[in-house]
Amino acid sequence: MEFKFTTYEPKKRTKAKQVEPLAEVKTNGRIVFNKLAAALLENKPYCMLAYDKENKAIGILPIDAKELNAFAIRHTNSGAYVGAKKFLKDTGLLPSANVAHTPVKAGQYIAVKL
């Protein structure tokens, strides 16, 4: 019996280098910032969330101390995220598919378009 073996070679993973700040609003309610966008949060532990329903945008205001209605910012090695499902559902802005855009400074807020 003759076999024709092919040597297995795993696919090489090439991770794309992040070249621009990116914020993604996920269907699970997380607002995720890549490493470059996380710099806009200035290593603050909390944020206040605001919304502009007319322009379908979220405003994130980083703050130092926990206040009433503040959301925790979770900083990670690859960026940061905010768990905001209740906020997104209550405002009617929870997306049906993940949405990613470049965040921009808008006064004191960081604006993320949906």
C-alpha positions in Angstrom: 0.0 0.0 0.0 1.4 3.4 -1.0 0.6 6.7 0.9 0.9 10.2 -0.3 1.5 12.2 2.9 1.4 16.0 3.0 3.3 17.6 5.8 1.1 19.8 8.0 2.1 23.4 8.3 0.0 25.6 10.5 -1.2 28.9 9.0 0.9 31.9 10.1 -1.1 34.4 12.0 -0.4 38.0 11.0 -1.8 40.4 13.4 -2.5 43.7 11.8 -0.7 46.6 13.4 -3.1 49.2 14.8 -2.5 52.4 13.0 -5.5 54.4 14.1 -7.6 54.7 17.2 -10.8 52.6 17.1 -13.8 52.3 19.3 -16.2 49.4 18.8 -19.7 49.2 20.2 -20.6 45.5 20.4 -23.9 43.8 20.5 -23.2 42.5 24.0 -23.2 46.1 25.3 -19.5 46.7 25.6 -17.8 49.8 24.3 -14.3 48.6 23.4 -11.3 50.9 22.7 -8.1 49.6 21.0 -4.8 50.7 22.6 -4.6 53.9 20.6 -8.1 55.0 21.4 -7.7 54.0 25.1 -5.2 56.8 25.4 -8.1 59.2 25.0 -9.4 57.9 28.3 -6.3 59.2 30.1 -6.1 56.1 32.4 -9.2 57.3 34.3 -11.0 54.5 36.2 -14.6 55.7 35.6 -16.6 57.5 33.0 -20.0 59.1 32.6 -22.0 58.2 29.5 -24.1 60.5 27.4 -25.9 60.1 24.1 -27.1 62.1 21.1 -30.0 60.1 19.7 -30.4 62.4 16.8 -26.9 61.8 15.5 -26.6 58.2 16.9 -23.6 58.9 19.0 -22.3 58.1 22.4 -20.3 60.5 24.6 -17.8 59.2 27.1 -16.6 61.5 29.8 -13.6 60.1 31.7 -13.6 60.9 35.4 -11.3 60.2 38.4 -13.8 59.4 41.2 -16.8 57.1 41.2 -20.0 59.1 41.1 -23.7 58.2 40.9 -24.4 56.7 37.5 -20.6 56.3 36.7 -19.4 53.3 34.7 -16.2 51.5 35.4 -13.5 51.6 32.7 -11.6 48.3 32.5 -8.1 48.8 31.2 -6.4 45.9 29.6 -3.1 45.3 27.7 -4.8 45.7 24.4 -6.9 48.8 25.3 -9.9 49.3 27.5 -13.7 48.7 27.6 -16.8 49.9 29.3 -19.7 47.5 30.1 -22.7 49.6 29.1 -25.5 47.2 28.0 -28.2 48.7 30.2 -27.3 52.2 29.0 -27.4 51.2 25.4 -30.7 49.3 25.8 -32.4 52.1 27.7 -31.3 54.7 25.2 -32.3 52.5 22.2 -28.7 52.6 20.9 -27.7 48.9 21.3 -26.6 47.9 17.8 -27.8 44.8 16.1 -24.3 44.3 14.7 -20.9 45.4 16.0 -20.1 49.0 15.0 -16.5 50.3 14.9 -15.5 54.0 14.3 -12.7 56.3 15.1 -13.5 58.1 18.4 -13.1 61.9 18.4 -12.7 64.5 21.1 -15.9 66.6 21.4 -15.3 69.1 24.2 -14.8 67.2 27.4 -16.4 64.1 25.8 -15.0 61.3 23.6 -17.6 60.9 20.8 -18.3 57.5 19.3 -20.6 57.4 16.3 -22.9 54.4 15.8 
